Amino acid sequence: MTIEEIKSKVNNFLLDDLEIDTEKVHDDARLKEDVGIDSLDYVDIVAFVRREFGFKIEKADMQDVVTLKQFYEFIMQKL
C-alpha cells in the first residue's frame, strides 16, 4: 500500500465518518488543535485503523504523532 492510498483512506474516514471540515484536512494539520480530534474520536480512529489496516494502535505509539502527515507515515511504518 502506498502513502497516497493511506492518505486517501484516512482523509475519507475523517471527512465522512468524523465529519471534519474539508479545509481542516491537510498534511500539516495538527490532530488535536487543527482537526479537533478528541478522546472519543480517538476510539473511532483506533477501530478504523484496525479494520482498514489490520493493526491496533496503542496510545504510547501515538505520543509523537502530531500532524496528519505524521499519522499517515505512522501507518505506513506499521504496515
N, C-alpha and C positions, 0 to 999 in steps of 0.2 A: 504494500500500500504506500502511495506517495504522500508527501506532506500536503499537497494540494487536495488529495482525496480526504485526508484527515480534516483539513481546514473546512472543506465543504460540508462534511458530516457534522462537525461541531457547530459551525455557523448556522446550518439549517436547524439544528436542535435548539440553539439559543433563540433564534428568530421565531420558530414555530411553536416549540413546546414551552419555553420560558417567556415567550412574548417580549423579548428585548427589542428595543427600537433599533432599526437598521443602522442609523448613524453611530450607534454605540459599539457596533461590532466591527472592529478593525484590529490589525496586528498589535498596535501599541496600546490598545485599551487595557486598562488595569481591571482585573476581575471584580474586585470589591468596589473601588472608588468610581470607576467609569461605567462598567457594565451593570453594577448593582447586585452582584451575586451575594446572597446571604446564606445562613446555615441551612435553611430549608431548600434553597436552590442547590446547595452542595449535595444534599441527599439525592436529588434528581440527577445531578451530574454523575455521581458515583454509579447509579443504576444505568444511566445511558452508556457510560464507558464500558461497563461490564457487558451490556447487551451488544453494543456495536463493535467493541474492540477485544472483548474476551479476557479482560483482566480487572482486578479490583484495585481501586485507588485507596491507599492508606493515607490518613491525614498527614503523617510525617513526610510522605512523598511530595506533598503539595506546598511545603513550607517556603520553598524558594521560587515557586511559580507565582508570578505577579501579573504578567500580561497574557493576553490571548496567544501571542506568538510563542511564549514560553510554554503555554499549555499544549499547543499543537506539537511542539518539539518534545515535550514530556511524553506524550502519547507515542510519538514516533520512536523514541528510545525504548519504550516498553514493548513495542511490537517485535 
